[in-house]
Amino acid sequence: MSASTQKTYRPETRLVHGGTLRSQFGETSEALFLTQGYIYGSAEECEQRFSGKVPGYVYSRYSNPTMDMFEKRMAALEGAEAARSTATGMAAVTTALMGLVKAGDHVVAAKALFGSCRWVIEEWLPRFGVSSTLVDGKDLGAWKKAVTKNTTAFFMETPTNPTLEVYDIAAVADIAHAAGAKLVIDNVFATPLYQSPLKLGADVVVYSATKHIDGQGRVLGGIILASEKIIMDHYHQPLRQTGPSLAPFNAWVMLKSLETLPLRVQKQTENAAAVANALAGRDKIARLIYPGRADHPQADIVKKQMKAGSTLCSFEVTGGKQGAFRFLNALQLIGITNNLGDAKSLVTHPTTTTHQRLTPEQRAELGIGDGLIRFSAGLEHPDDLIEDVLTALEAV
């Protein structure tokens, strides 16, 4: 599928055909190029490739045909001009932020972040002279108030991990642009199928491709998507020189996974909604959060900027940590892990895993109680999942 015709196809078609390169053998399935480097026909050709005067692959830390196909397919899906893949989702987040700042700059970010993302903001950036302000992502006034003359980047995830808060991307983008800053969105929980941050005004979108994009618990990966100018001005050289490269094998696995992404995400969303509805109103459920329900705190924003709910729901059981552990240990089908977006249904206890670095006060501020559990729906039959969850709830 040529670049000129990609935009005429719907997402499901782009996910099967976008960015495909075929060798002289005309293979049906995308080829896996397991090579570190490339041979040049002459010294002159080598010089021209390295200088960029002649297009072509130079070294697989910089580029590789399999990585190239994955990046182009993701760009076609996201509606982005360009993309760059990374070894992990956190490599994508770290590069997305580091590429926009220098010593003396300032970042504004939502407080509700994945633990590692928050560590990058609070611990890593300051080592290089970059300050930050964390705000309540729901409060547009707080975003405005946090801006300084040195603010160059805004960062947030929406829906958030693990409380599934949803923030107004278009409104925050307007505030960022008025300040001369760029907005970076971690769109993992919405997936590129349910939310399009670039169309809403965001400048950069990042994914942990480890999650729904692979979606089967096999490989790690990440990706940064933006305009061609932003990619070249802020990310091309940092990625090329520092080397957080996606392995070609991982790129190939995720390239094939993209072909089934809509089918998997739709089924996972249906399962997440079914579990959420089954838990709603139960005596031992102190709080239930699902973006697809009318009782979600930001239901109006969900309706405005998301095409569907989510593959995840979060709920707080009574009895605090003890109640949560009793629930988790009583599960027979659903696995306990810190991953999400998998074909298998999974649960996490954020207080003791993804957000354990935060103080109890910080977790309380974010609504992460000791009884909170994050559920990631897989592809099982919904009745089996509901039976497992309700049986485990009896142990609380």
N, C-alpha and C positions, 0 to 999 in steps of 0.2 A: 504494500500500500504506500503510495508516494506521499510525501509531505503535503503536496498541494491538494490532496483529496481526503486527508485524514479527518478534517473538521466536518465533512459531509456525512460521516458515519456516526452511529450512536455508540455509547460507551461499550456495550457488549461486543460490538464488532471491532472496535479499536483494541480491545483487550485480547483479541485473537490474532489480529493482523498488524497492529501498529508497530512500526519500526523494524519490520522483518528484513533481514539481509540474507541473501542466498549465495552460496559459493557456486563455482562452476559446475558442481554436481547436481544442483537443483533440488536439494533436500526439502522434504515436506516440513519436518520439525526443525526448529531453529538449531543451528550447529553450536556445539560447545567448543570454544577455542581455548584449549589449555596450553597457553604459551606465555612465556615471560617477555620475550622480545621478538623482533622482526628482522628479516634479512633484506638489505637494500641492493638494488641492481648495480649501483655504482656509488663511489664516494660523494659524487655531486648530488645524487638523489638523497643520500643520507643527510647531507648538509641542508638541503632544501626542506626535508621533513622536519628536522630539528628547529629550523628557523621559522617554520610555519608557512613558508612560501608555497609549499606543495602539501595538500592534505594527505593524511594517511596516519597509520598507527606507528608509534615510536617505541613505547614500552608499556607493559600492562599495568604499571603503576599509574600511568597517565590515561591510557585508553586501551580498549580491547573490543573486538567486534561483538562479543557476547554482552559485555557491559554496555556497549553502545546501543544494542537493541533494547535492553532493559530500560535504559534511560529514555530512549525515544518513545517507547511504548507508554511509560509512565507520564511523560510530557503530553502525549496525545490524549491520555485519559484525563489528566488534570487541567488541560487547556493552557499549559505553560509553553513558553517559547523554548525553554532549555531545562535540562536537569543534569545533576551530577550524583552518582551513586557513591555510597560510603560503606565501610565495613560493618557498621552497626547503626542503630537509630541514634544512640548518644553521640557517635561521631558526626552524624548529620546535624544534631542540635548544637553541639559545641562549635563546629565549623560555621554553621549559620550565624551564630552570635559573634564568634571571634573575627569572622570576615568583615563585620560591619563596624568594629570598634578599634580604637587605639588608646594608648595611655591618655588619661584626662577625660575620656568620654563617659557617658552615663547611660544606663539601661533602666527602663521601667518594665516591670514584669508583674504578672498576676501572682498572688501568694500561693494559689492552689496549683501546684506543679508536682509532677513526678519527682521523687526524692533526688534522683541523680541530676535532673534538670535544675532543681533548686540549689544543689551543691555547686553546680557550674556558676550560677548567678552569684551566690553568696560567698563561695570560697575560692573559686578558680579565677574569675575575672578580676577580683581585687588584687591578685598577685601581679597583674600587669597594669595596674593603675586605672582600672575601670570600676567606677562606683555604680551602685544600683539602688533602686527603691522598689519595694514590693507593695502592691496595692490589692484591694478587694476588686477582683475583676468585674464584678457586677456594677460597681460604682463608677459611672463615667466621670463624675466630678473628681474622684480620686486619681484617675488617669491624668486629667488635666492639671491637677494640683501638683502632681509628682514631676512634671516636666521642668527641666532646667535648661539653661542656654547650651549645655553640653550634651543633651540627650540625643542619641543617634539611633537607638533601637528600642522597639517595644516587643515584648515576647509574652505569649500566652498559649495555653492548650485549651481547646474547647470542643466537646465536653471535657471536663477536667478528670484527672485521676486522683482519687477514686470516687469522689462525691458527685460526679456527673453534672456539675454546674455548667451552664451554657452562657457564653458571653456574646455580646452584640459585636460581631466582627466589623461590620460597616461603620458603626459609630466609633469604635476604637481606632479604626484605620483613619478616619477623618481627623481625630485628635493627634495621632502620630504624624500625619502628613502636614498638619498645621504647624507642628513643632519642627518640621524638617527631618523627621525620623522615619525609619522603615519598620513595618510591622511584620514579625515572624510568627507564624501559626504552626503549632504542632497539631496536626489533624488526624492523629492515629485513631482516636475513639470514634470519629464520625466516618472514617474511611473516605477515599476520594469519590465514592459513589453517592454518599449522602450529604456532602458539604463541599462547596467549591470556594475556598477562601480567596483565591486570586480574583474571582469574579465579584467578590464582596469588598474588594479594596486592599486586601493583604498584599504585601510585596514578595514574601518568601513563604513557602510551605515546606514542612519537613515531615517525614514519616520514619518510624521504625518499621522497615519492611519485614522484620522478623515476625511481626504480628499478622494481621489479616492477609498481607500480600503473599508471604510464604504460607502462613495459615495452617501448617501441618507439622509444626514443631521440629523442623529439620535444620534450617540454616539461619545465620544472622545477616542483617543487612540494613541499610538506611538510604535515604535519598533526599536531595534538596532540589526544589523546583522554583523557578523564578523567570524573569525576563532574561533574554540573552545578555543584555547590558549588565544586569546585576550579577549574573553568573560570571561573566568575564571580568568585571571590575572588582568583585569581592571574593569570589570563590575559586576561580580557575587556578591561580597561582598557589594559594594556600593548599589546595588539594594536591596539586602536582608536586609541590616541593616537600610537603610533610608526610604524604603517603598514607592516609587512612583509607586505603583502597578496598573496594569490594572484590572478593575473589571471583574469577570468571565462573567457577562451578556454582557458587552461590547465586550469581546473576542468572545463570541458566535455569536453576531450580525455580527461582522466583519468576522468571520470564514465563515458564510453563504454568506456574501457579496462577498467574494473572488471567489465563484463559478461563478459569473456573471461579474467579473472584466474585462476580455477580451472583452466581448460584449459591456459593457458600455464604456470602454475607446476607442474602435474603433469608435463607433458612436459619442462620444464626439469629437474625433479628426477630424472626417469628418465634423462635424458641425462647429468646430473652423476654419477649413480651408475654409469652405464655407463663413463664416462671414468675415474672413480676406480678401478673394478674392473680396467680394462684396464691402468692404470699400476701397480697393486699388485704388488710383488715384482720390478719391473724393476731391472736392475743400476744404471742411471743415476738412479734415484729414491732419494734419501737418506731422504726422509720423505714420507708421504702422510697427509692429514687430510680425512676426510669424515664428517659427523655421522651418516650412514646406515649406517656400517659398524660391526661389532662391535669392531673394534680402535681405535675412537675413544677418546681418553683419558677422556672423560666419558660413555661410552656408557650408563651407568646413569641419568644425569640426562636425557640425550636421550630415553631410553625413557619416563621419568617425565613429562616436560613438553612434549615435541614429538610431533606426529602423524606426522611424516615427517622425512627427512633435511634436505636443503637443495638449492637450485639452484646452489650453489657448492661447489668443493673446492679445496684448496690442496696444493701439493706442492713439495718442494725437490729441485732437480736437482743433480747433482754438478758441481764446477768453479766454484762461487761465482757471482759476477756475470758472469764471462766465459761460464760454462756456461749461465746463464740467458739471456744475450743471444743466444747462438748458438741456443738453443731458440726464443726469441721470433722471431728473424729468419728462421728456417726455416719458420715457420707459413705456410701458403698460404690457409687458409680462415678461421681464427680471427683476429679483429682485436685489435690492441694498443691499449688505452685504459685510462682510469681509472674508467670507468662499470661498472655491473653490472645484472643483472636484465633484460637486454634480450632481444629476440627473436633477436638475433644473438649467437653465442658470442663471448666477449671474455676477454682475459687482461691481467693487470697485474703489474708488477714493483714490489712495495710499497717496497722499499729506496730506489728512485730516484724514486718518485711519491708515493703517499698517505702514506708514513711517512718521507719523506726529511728532514723537520725534526728527527727524533729523532737522538740521537747513536748511534754504533755500539754503545755499551754498553747504551743503552736498548733498542735493537732486539734485541740479543742476549738481554736479560732477558725480552723478550716472545716470543722464539722466531722472530723475523723475520730469517732469514739472508739473505745476499747471493744465494743460489740459490733463494729462495722465490718461487713464482709462484702468483697467485690466478686460478683459472679460474671464469668465470661461464657456465653452460650456456645456450644458446639453444634454438631450435626446430628445428634442422637434424636430419637423420637421424643417429642415434648412430654408425653405422658410418663415416660421412664424418668425424665429429669424431675418432673413435678413430684412423682412418687418418692424419689430419692431425697429431695429437699424437704418435703413435708414429714417424711419419716425421721430425718435428722433433726428437724425442728422439735420433735417430741422429746429429744434428749436434752434440750435446753432447760 
